[in-house]
């Protein structure tokens, strides 16, 4: 350039190359990050966390996060084993356990895990009945986690949990389930009422046995009933008199005659 000495220009170029070298050679990896380094195309041991120095142009560093990743599985159309069509979505939790496998064994581990989760969701739920899908959610979640984790293990991925979030049923199926639940509640109410009647009849039978074995008990019960009636504001009280109470008087009168 005119007016700029050649020596000074060379000095600027050297400064620029030094800055480029340090900016390219020095990398800082966070605690949850690891660096997969390719040196002339070959993988060398994992770097990080902290300060990492690589050789520009010769080395290429790929950052890999070890934190747990959460992603939603889009709603999937599933036909259950009892031929009921439902829409189901889920959430998957996974993390990278082996950074080298996650980079070298699969092109995009996040996308691959997402796809295998969708296909597994349709496969596992398609083998289940609707009642199991609604009532045995924990068992289905465990089975999904086991299958997905087995398939992603060669990629260095650990699936820690899979949770089925929503199960959208057709409107006619929702009405059928509501009717079934109402019928179940009525059945339980009738059973409880019948059990109450049975227990009450047992108690009455026990009381009748005691009263029949002790005649005085019947008279005490009769007097108690009269006391309860007397507490009411009644102008006239009609009650039967047991024949046992007047029998002694009838016998005395017969002897007198």
SULSUL-V176168 format. One record per pair of residues at least 24 apart in sequence whose ideal C-beta (glycine too) atoms are under 7 Angstrom apart, sorted by the first residue. I is the first residue (numbers start at 0). J is the second residue. Records with the same first field share a line. If there is no record, write none. Layout:
I->J / J
//
This chain:
20->55
23->55
24->52 / 53 / 54 / 55
25->50 / 52
26->51 / 53 / 60
28->62
31->64 / 65 / 66
32->62 / 63 / 64
33->63 / 65 / 98
34->60 / 61 / 62
35->61 / 63 / 98 / 99 / 102
36->60
42->99 / 103
45->98 / 99
61->102
63->95 / 98 / 101 / 102
64->95
65->94 / 95
66->94
67->92 / 94 / 159
68->93 / 94 / 109
70->113
72->116 / 117 / 120
75->117 / 120 / 121
77->121 / 124 / 125
78->125
79->124 / 125 / 127 / 128 / 129 / 132
80->125 / 126 / 127 / 128
81->128 / 129
83->129 / 172
84->169
85->166 / 167 / 168
86->167
87->120 / 124 / 163 / 166
88->164 / 165
89->120 / 161 / 162 / 163 / 164
90->162 / 164
91->116 / 147 / 158 / 161
92->159 / 160
93->151 / 156 / 157 / 158 / 159
94->157 / 159
95->155 / 156
96->155 / 156 / 157
97->155
98->155
100->154 / 155
101->154 / 155 / 156
104->153 / 154 / 155
105->154
108->154 / 156
111->154
112->151 / 156
115->147 / 150 / 151
116->147
119->143 / 146 / 147
132->166
133->166
136->163
139->163
//
